[in-house]
Amino acid sequence: MARLFGTDGVRGVANEELTPLLAMQLGQAGAYVLTKEKEHKPTIMVGCDTRISGDMLANALMAGACSVGANCVYVGVLPTPAVAYLTKKYKVDAGVVISASHNPVEFNGIKFFDGNGYKLPDEMEDEIDALIKNGMPGIKFPIGPGVGKVKYRTDAREEYINHAIQSVNVDLTGMKIVVDCAEGASFYTSVEALKELGGEIVAIHNNPDGTNINANCGSTHMEELQARVVYEKAQVGLAFDGDADRLLAVDENGNVVDGDQIMAIVGNHMKSQGKLKKDTIVATVMSNLGFFLMGQKNGISIEQTKVGDRYVLERMKECGYSLGGEQSGHIIFLDENTTGDGLLSALHLLQVMVDTGKKLSELATIMEVLPQALVNAKVANHKKDKYMEYPEIADAIKKLEEKFAGEGRVLIRPSGTEPLVRVMIEGKDLQVIQEEANKLAGLIQDIMF
């Protein structure tokens, strides 16, 4: 049987793959594993994004947690980073977010945080997984006063807004900002925070109805925001995803500013103020080559990890770094929160604009975004990790790396979830790299399919 947990919790189509029964079991096993060392009655904080299946799954999960003797605090619709922050602030034993992030409405997910607001390590997820698959051996189900109860809180979102504002107290008076809330969890928190800081806010896609989350909006569909920023003559546009743990931006000309560019802009500003710990930013292997060249030019060390914000976070914690993230807009400010935080990312970016008096388009020139060609090769799933074992493929990759040395790079990686090998080439000439990527992907597919 496949592992329940993916790179970001348990995901699936709600009521089909991610059923109320599975949610209840995750509540039981998760509460047990996360709190079994505690001698007091444990408490778990639960929040969700705006999708219609959130209440169904949250209530099933809380029923499971209560059935093994844990109490729950239900904070309702809140961004993922808000639940992570509040879990630590309120000193509860664990946090859970019901969300499928940037995915369409029919999907949902369940992700856990420990009492310090960090995503769980693989070993702990495996323990939860094994308990469910083995029928919950060793778990006691109390009766009478031993059963847990649920407390409902409606003030938690104000606590998160206050935390964000206190972390980056920037004066936005006179700045016109278009905010795309993706019909998701940031529909209130991001708009209110920016207004409290004095910004003139034009909010779009901030009327969630349970079914419209991420629908042609937010950080995965930027076209409307790009057009609206130009139409409104705004200084900047901000795009969140469904659970608001990522941010992408749009400059005053309607051009997208991605996660790499945001980290470059903010990282350099932090360095100039002595706030970039060890003058290092942590990124993944998928960050643009231009980002690494920017680091070399500006005296910033860029450390690379595997794809996934959890691996970025692990490196940051291990080495004591303050900034890291992904091209997709998951950006972690570890001095202020324990996970990717779209609102904090937005406030840091706006702060650089205010402090420097520069337009976002000018700030974005700190790095040249080199063209990327990404082509998928279909392969047999059991072979996808073995592409370098084929001499013809290994030789072709070596020749390409020699061809692009210094002027680009070749990155080959198997998909974590599909029977694919992804071929990504970066360079200065899009037509050339596209042709080479197509050729290499074709070769891999012919040999390995």
C-alpha positions in Angstrom: 0.0 0.0 0.0 1.3 3.5 -0.9 2.6 5.9 1.7 -0.3 8.2 2.9 1.9 11.3 3.3 3.3 13.2 0.3 5.7 16.2 0.3 3.0 18.3 2.0 0.7 16.2 4.1 -2.0 13.8 3.0 -3.7 14.9 -0.2 -6.5 13.6 -2.4 -10.0 14.2 -3.8 -12.2 15.0 -0.8 -14.8 12.3 0.0 -13.3 9.9 -2.5 -9.6 9.5 -1.6 -9.5 11.7 1.5 -12.6 10.5 3.2 -14.1 11.5 6.6 -13.1 8.0 7.8 -9.5 8.6 6.8 -9.6 12.1 8.4 -10.9 10.6 11.6 -8.2 8.0 11.6 -5.6 10.7 11.0 -7.0 12.6 13.9 -6.7 9.5 16.1 -3.2 8.4 15.0 -1.9 12.0 14.7 -3.1 13.0 18.2 -1.6 9.8 19.7 1.8 10.2 18.0 2.1 13.9 18.5 1.1 13.9 22.2 2.0 10.5 23.6 4.9 11.8 25.6 2.7 14.4 27.4 1.3 13.8 30.9 -1.4 16.4 30.6 -4.5 16.3 28.5 -3.2 17.4 25.0 -4.6 20.1 22.9 -4.5 20.3 19.1 -5.3 23.5 17.1 -7.2 23.0 13.8 -7.7 25.4 10.9 -8.7 25.2 7.3 -8.9 27.0 4.0 -12.1 28.0 2.3 -13.0 24.9 0.3 -16.4 23.4 0.9 -15.0 20.1 2.2 -13.0 21.8 5.0 -15.7 21.6 7.7 -16.5 18.0 6.9 -12.9 16.9 7.2 -12.0 19.2 10.1 -14.9 17.8 12.2 -14.1 14.2 11.3 -10.4 14.8 12.3 -11.4 16.5 15.6 -13.8 13.7 16.4 -10.9 11.3 15.9 -8.6 13.4 18.1 -11.3 13.7 20.9 -11.8 9.9 20.8 -8.2 9.3 21.9 -8.5 11.9 24.7 -7.2 15.1 23.0 -8.9 18.5 23.2 -9.2 20.6 20.0 -9.3 24.3 19.4 -11.0 25.1 16.1 -9.9 28.4 14.6 -11.9 28.0 11.3 -10.6 29.6 8.1 -7.0 30.7 8.5 -3.8 30.7 6.3 -1.5 27.8 6.9 1.2 30.1 8.3 -1.3 31.5 10.8 -2.0 28.1 12.2 1.7 27.3 12.4 2.4 30.6 14.3 -0.6 30.3 16.6 0.2 26.6 17.5 3.5 27.8 18.9 2.2 31.1 20.4 -0.6 29.4 22.4 1.7 26.5 23.4 -0.7 23.8 22.3 0.7 20.4 21.6 0.1 20.3 17.8 -1.5 22.0 14.9 -3.4 20.7 11.8 -4.4 22.5 8.6 -7.1 21.2 6.3 -6.0 22.5 2.9 -4.9 21.4 -0.5 -3.0 24.7 -1.1 -3.1 25.7 -4.8 -5.1 22.7 -6.0 -8.7 22.9 -7.3 -11.7 22.7 -5.0 -12.4 19.0 -5.3 -9.0 18.2 -3.6 -8.2 18.7 0.0 -5.4 17.8 2.4 -4.4 17.3 6.0 -1.0 18.6 7.3 0.3 18.5 10.8 2.6 20.8 12.7 4.4 19.9 16.0 4.1 22.1 19.1 6.8 24.4 17.8 4.9 25.1 14.5 7.2 22.9 12.3 6.0 20.4 9.7 6.6 16.8 10.9 9.7 14.8 10.0 9.3 11.8 7.8 9.8 9.4 10.7 6.8 10.8 12.6 4.6 10.7 9.5 5.6 7.1 8.9 4.6 6.3 12.5 1.1 7.8 11.9 0.9 6.0 8.6 1.7 2.6 10.2 -0.8 3.0 13.1 -3.6 3.6 10.6 -2.6 0.7 8.3 -2.2 -1.7 11.3 -5.5 -0.9 13.0 -4.4 1.5 15.7 -2.6 -1.1 18.0 -1.9 0.2 21.5 -4.2 3.3 21.3 -6.6 3.6 24.2 -10.0 5.1 23.7 -11.1 6.7 27.0 -14.7 7.0 28.2 -16.5 9.5 30.5 -14.4 12.5 31.4 -11.4 11.1 29.5 -12.9 12.0 26.1 -11.7 15.2 24.5 -13.8 18.3 23.7 -13.7 21.1 21.0 -13.4 24.8 21.7 -14.2 27.3 19.0 -12.2 30.6 18.6 -13.0 33.4 16.3 -10.3 35.9 17.4 -7.3 34.0 16.1 -7.0 35.7 12.8 -6.5 39.1 14.5 -3.6 37.6 16.5 -2.0 36.6 13.3 -2.5 40.0 11.6 -1.0 41.7 14.7 2.0 39.3 14.5 2.6 40.1 10.8 2.3 43.9 11.4 4.6 43.8 14.4 7.2 41.7 12.5 7.3 44.1 9.5 5.8 47.5 10.5 6.0 49.3 7.2 4.1 52.5 6.4 2.2 51.9 3.2 0.5 55.3 3.1 0.1 56.4 -0.5 0.8 53.0 -2.0 -1.9 51.5 -4.3 -1.8 47.7 -4.1 -3.9 45.1 -6.0 -4.3 41.9 -3.9 -5.5 38.6 -5.4 -6.7 36.4 -2.5 -7.4 33.3 -4.7 -10.8 33.0 -3.0 -8.8 31.4 -0.3 -7.7 31.6 3.3 -6.1 35.1 2.9 -9.4 36.8 1.9 -9.5 38.6 5.3 -6.0 38.5 6.8 -4.0 39.9 3.9 -6.5 42.7 3.0 -6.9 43.8 6.7 -3.2 43.8 7.4 -2.4 45.9 4.4 -5.2 48.3 5.1 -4.0 48.7 8.7 -0.6 49.7 7.4 -2.1 52.5 5.4 -2.2 50.9 1.9 -4.8 51.8 -0.7 -6.1 48.2 -1.4 -7.9 46.9 -4.4 -8.9 43.4 -3.5 -9.9 40.8 -6.1 -11.0 37.2 -5.7 -11.8 37.8 -2.0 -15.3 36.5 -1.9 -14.9 32.7 -1.3 -18.1 30.6 -1.5 -16.5 27.2 -0.8 -16.3 26.2 -4.5 -14.3 28.9 -6.2 -10.9 28.6 -4.4 -8.0 28.9 -6.9 -10.4 29.0 -9.8 -8.5 31.1 -12.5 -7.0 33.3 -9.8 -4.3 33.5 -7.2 -0.6 32.6 -7.7 -1.3 29.9 -10.2 -3.3 32.1 -12.6 -1.8 35.6 -12.7 -3.3 37.0 -15.9 -6.1 38.9 -14.3 -3.9 40.4 -11.6 -1.4 41.5 -14.2 -4.0 43.3 -16.2 -5.7 44.9 -13.1 -2.4 46.3 -11.8 -1.9 48.2 -15.1 -5.5 49.3 -15.3 -5.5 50.6 -11.7 -2.1 52.3 -12.2 -1.1 50.5 -9.0 2.5 50.2 -7.8 2.3 46.5 -7.1 0.1 43.4 -7.3 0.2 40.6 -4.8 -1.0 37.0 -5.5 -1.6 34.4 -2.8 -2.5 30.8 -3.2 -5.4 29.0 -1.5 -3.8 28.6 1.9 -1.6 31.7 1.6 1.7 30.1 2.3 3.1 31.4 -0.9 3.3 34.8 -2.7 4.1 35.9 -6.2 4.1 39.6 -7.2 3.4 41.8 -10.2 5.3 45.0 -10.9 3.7 48.3 -12.0 4.1 47.3 -15.7 2.2 44.0 -15.2 5.2 41.7 -15.2 5.4 38.7 -12.8 8.0 38.8 -10.1 8.5 35.2 -8.9 9.8 33.7 -5.7 13.5 33.8 -6.8 13.3 37.5 -7.6 11.5 38.3 -4.4 14.2 36.4 -2.4 16.9 38.3 -4.3 15.3 41.7 -3.6 14.5 41.0 0.0 17.7 39.1 0.7 20.0 41.9 -0.6 18.1 44.4 1.5 18.4 42.2 4.6 22.1 41.8 3.9 22.6 45.6 3.7 21.0 45.9 7.1 23.0 43.0 8.6 19.9 40.9 9.0 20.7 38.1 6.5 22.2 35.5 8.8 25.6 34.2 7.5 24.8 36.1 4.2 23.1 33.0 3.0 19.8 32.2 1.2 18.5 28.6 0.9 16.9 27.7 -2.4 16.1 24.4 -4.3 17.8 23.0 -7.3 14.8 24.4 -9.4 15.7 28.0 -8.7 16.7 29.9 -11.8 20.4 30.0 -12.7 20.1 33.8 -12.7 19.4 33.6 -9.0 22.7 31.8 -8.3 24.6 34.3 -10.5 22.9 37.2 -8.5 24.3 35.6 -5.3 27.8 35.4 -6.7 27.7 39.1 -7.8 26.3 40.4 -4.5 28.3 38.3 -2.0 25.4 36.1 -1.0 25.9 32.4 -0.7 23.0 30.3 -2.1 22.6 26.8 -0.6 20.7 24.3 -2.7 18.3 21.6 -1.5 15.9 19.1 -3.0 12.6 20.4 -4.3 10.1 21.1 -1.5 9.9 23.8 1.1 10.3 21.2 3.9 13.8 20.5 2.7 14.5 24.2 2.6 13.3 24.6 6.2 15.4 21.6 7.3 18.6 23.2 6.0 17.7 26.6 7.5 17.1 25.1 11.0 20.2 22.9 10.7 22.5 25.8 9.8 20.9 28.8 11.4 19.8 30.7 8.3 17.1 33.3 8.2 15.8 33.3 4.6 15.0 30.5 2.2 12.3 29.5 -0.3 11.3 28.4 -3.7 10.7 29.9 -7.1 7.0 29.1 -6.7 6.7 31.7 -3.9 7.1 29.6 -0.7 9.4 31.9 1.2 10.4 31.3 4.8 11.5 34.1 7.2 12.6 31.8 10.0 13.1 34.6 12.5 9.3 35.4 12.2 7.6 32.1 11.3 8.2 28.4 10.9 6.8 27.9 7.4 6.2 29.7 4.1 4.2 32.8 4.8 2.6 34.8 2.0 1.7 37.8 4.1 5.2 38.2 5.7 6.7 37.8 2.2 4.5 40.6 0.9 5.3 42.9 3.8 9.0 42.3 3.4 8.8 43.1 -0.3 6.8 46.2 0.2 9.2 47.3 2.9 12.1 47.2 0.4 10.0 49.3 -2.0 9.3 51.9 0.7 12.8 52.0 2.1 14.5 52.4 -1.2 11.8 54.5 -3.0 12.3 52.3 -6.0 9.7 50.8 -8.3 9.3 47.0 -8.2 10.4 46.8 -11.9 13.7 48.4 -11.0 14.3 46.3 -7.9 13.6 43.1 -10.0 16.6 43.9 -12.2 18.9 42.7 -9.4 18.7 39.3 -11.2 18.4 38.3 -14.8 15.8 35.5 -15.2 17.3 33.2 -17.7 14.9 31.3 -20.0 14.0 27.8 -18.9 12.8 24.9 -21.0 11.1 22.1 -19.2 10.1 18.9 -21.0 8.7 15.7 -19.4 9.8 12.3 -20.7 7.3 9.5 -20.0 9.1 6.4 -18.6 8.3 3.2 -16.8 7.7 4.2 -13.2 10.0 1.6 -11.8 12.9 2.9 -14.0 12.5 6.6 -13.4 15.4 6.8 -10.9 17.8 4.8 -13.1 18.2 7.2 -16.1 22.0 7.6 -15.5 22.4 3.8 -15.7 21.8 4.0 -19.5 25.2 4.9 -21.2 23.5 6.6 -24.2 21.5 8.9 -21.8 24.5 9.6 -19.5 26.6 10.5 -22.5 24.0 12.9 -24.0 23.6 14.6 -20.6 27.4 15.0 -20.3 27.7 16.5 -23.7 24.9 19.0 -23.0 26.5 20.0 -19.7 29.8 20.7 -21.5 27.9 22.7 -24.2 26.2 25.0 -21.7 29.0 25.2 -19.1 29.1 28.7 -17.6 26.3 29.9 -19.9 23.5 27.7 -18.6 22.8 24.4 -16.9 21.1 21.0 -17.3 18.9 19.6 -14.5 17.4 16.1 -14.8 15.2 14.8 -12.1 12.5 12.0 -11.7 9.0 13.2 -10.7 8.1 12.4 -7.1 4.5 11.4 -8.0 4.3 10.5 -11.7 6.1 8.1 -14.1 8.1 11.0 -15.6 11.7 12.2 -15.9 11.8 16.0 -16.0 14.4 17.6 -18.3 15.1 21.3 -17.5 17.7 23.3 -19.4 18.5 27.0 -18.7 20.4 29.2 -21.0 20.4 32.6 -22.8 18.8 31.4 -26.1 15.3 30.0 -25.5 15.0 28.4 -29.0 18.3 26.5 -28.5 17.5 25.2 -25.1 14.0 24.2 -26.1 15.4 22.2 -29.0 18.0 20.5 -26.8 15.4 19.8 -24.0 13.0 18.2 -26.6 15.8 16.1 -28.0 17.1 14.8 -24.7 13.5 14.1 -23.4 12.8 12.2 -26.6 15.9 10.1 -26.1 15.1 9.3 -22.5 11.5 8.4 -23.4 12.6 6.2 -26.4 15.0 4.2 -24.2 13.1 4.0 -20.9 9.4 3.9 -21.7 
